[in-house]
Amino acid sequence: MQSDIQERPLTMFAPRRLAHANVFVTDLEESLTFYSAVCGMTEVFREPGIKAIFLSNGSSHHDFAIMGTDNEPRIGKDGHVQIPSGRGTHPGLNHLGWEMQNEKVLVDAYRRALASGVDVKRTTDHGMSHSIYLFDPEQNFLEFYADATADWKGFYAKSQNQLISGHWDPLAQEPSTAPLFNADFQPEFVKEAPVHPRQIARATLIVQDFERARTFYRDVAGLEQIHLDSDRGIAVLAGSNREPNLALFAARDGEVCGLHHLGFELVDDVERERLENDLQRINASPVETIDTSDKSSVVLRSPDGLLLEFFQQKNGGRWSPGAMRSDRDLHLI
Ligand SMILES: [Fe+2]
């Protein structure tokens, strides 16, 4: 009889962390104002050819990207299809970006993905990173990437407003083993904004088939399950950073599946009075503010209705299941 380990597909990307989210937005400029002036992220790069704007808090080339909706496909360099026809016509998640330790770890996982029959949709050279894209079982799109340069600011400076993404053959040459991410970065945020994020930290997905999604994120994405409540249909998974990067919630009757919200870690505690004054000044109102023994946070809604939680963990920064408010519709962890 085979062991459980032998029966599992051995793709196991095993990324370090959730490093960015890329979302389609109805109005690119309106969303840019929201994500910078309200959410405190800094615009770092524009790629008008694919209607994309990248925002960062300093940890990497982007914590967040927005792409304007369009009925047309988005074509990068050399005819590389980044968004095929029929996709990106409505606001919502484009993809979640998972950062790998280095390119060799990414390419090794790619070889295993091919060997185990995973349907890899696209491999892309973004200039500052190399990426492999695939869907989870519920058609949420995922990117696993390794940085190709530590100097992403220099790369952006010389590439501003140009198309940067083309085809990448992961097997064409010996992959680099250099870890090029910067774990020791200075957070950069818009000081005048009500919230000051340090980096993106979490995504919560509502899923139709909880067990199938959980198995995929464990065996193919290679995340570590750090909390499971089967009765209530909640799983929390971590990258190798051991942080709760992904929460899966089993859909209740009538609940819409897909991305529910994104979580951003703040550089400082939520100062209630300042936050309320700042939000009032720009006519923004929070969906919810939370202050428990586990965390303080504020939940905002984007112009397209996406929920974003900005949180500061308490208890010395360690997450515990006690932080979850799964009894509420907000599915906050
Ligand atoms: Fe991406």
Residues whose N, C-alpha, C, O or C-beta is under 5 A from the ligand:
A	BS01	LIG	N22 G97 E143
